[in-house]
């Protein structure tokens, strides 16, 4: 029997040499239309491994060659109109084998008719990202191909409207009222390619509430819908008394009131993730979690909590991801949080004041892999460094820890955490604003954390910049696999 081994990653040196030769050829005028014969595996490796440093003309030529060679998955970003047109011509001639296409374009790109021609032939397409130049005509062309589409992303495409959605759903000639659509549900919808959709991103499009109602009615497998109107559409469907469950697993809301969560939870039994940005209501995190007990991930960004009992009192055993960013600071007892949410793997607190009862309770075990405790720049908030040490020990198995703006953290506090078995697993540690941590403390930290690969010390006093630069030199001389980030790096 002859064994077949999976191909190894292309050697970086050989790939770079081949790409340099290709760059030279393009410089001689052998543009994107010049034949480029290479195996599909080589073209795929060049696009995936070497695309970051390529000139756009070289990238376009590789993409054209990949399409002609029969590559089924293509991811490319282009901005020059001539290069885009060359790729579209190749897609028009060789589009039947494409199963996944991710095409991001320049902000002012206008796609010509060749894109419609290409889409009409993509009968095997399962995933499409076309932004920000998709139009209703492109969705209509996609409806002609009727592929088994599962993922569609046309975010920030302002020329995508309800008309395109109706064409994609196969209900272009439907004259039913919104109430009739809601009452009929999926059985009254069409059989367009959108009926197989699992994930749909309509953020920044002109699709209205009516279009969302149609989507929710016609797409029985839809598990994630990203758009500004999902809250209102869900609210309408709840008020209409819809009983057929929806397969939504994630609900994203932006600057709108939360819908009635208990009916939504009943309508969407698979809802596991709720993301709300700047909701207009004062919220109680406890009420949200009690209304939707199936949630495993909750993100509330820039929200105003109610004055009292804003955090749940009862255990939330299934919550694994919690991100809270408050506009008005509220205290939270970390020991209560640890007991209430024992399954947490990711915890992000911004504008939240962590506290502990005195004497400090024993540190419970946790599953945390990522911990972030931040102070909002607009809030003059002091976080007790002893509480921070307790939190770091609690997250002793975390690989990513961000203690941004913990201004009173000192070498002694870091030593306490290290002595108690914390930070041994950390790979990414951010101590931005920890002005009292000295060079000796950093040295001790680096030597005590064998897995540390990135250390961020941004926003330290400028008079320490030379000291930090010398620390970078020391790290290089000791041949440590560590990136030290000081000024000029945003995160």
LINJOQUI-V873735 format. One record per helix or strand of 2 or more residues. SS is the DSSP state (h for helix, s for strand). FROM is the first residue (numbers start at 1). LEN is the number of residues. Records with the same first field share a line. If there is no record, write none. Layout:
SS->FROM-LEN ; FROM-LEN
//
This chain:
h->12-16 ; 40-10 ; 51-3 ; 56-14 ; 81-13 ; 113-8 ; 136-10 ; 162-8 ; 178-11 ; 193-4 ; 209-10 ; 230-10 ; 261-7 ; 285-7 ; 334-7 ; 385-10 ; 411-9 ; 439-10 ; 462-16
s->73-6 ; 100-6 ; 127-5 ; 151-3 ; 199-3 ; 224-3 ; 250-5 ; 273-5 ; 282-2 ; 297-9 ; 321-13 ; 346-10 ; 370-5 ; 400-3 ; 428-3 ; 454-3 ; 483-3
//
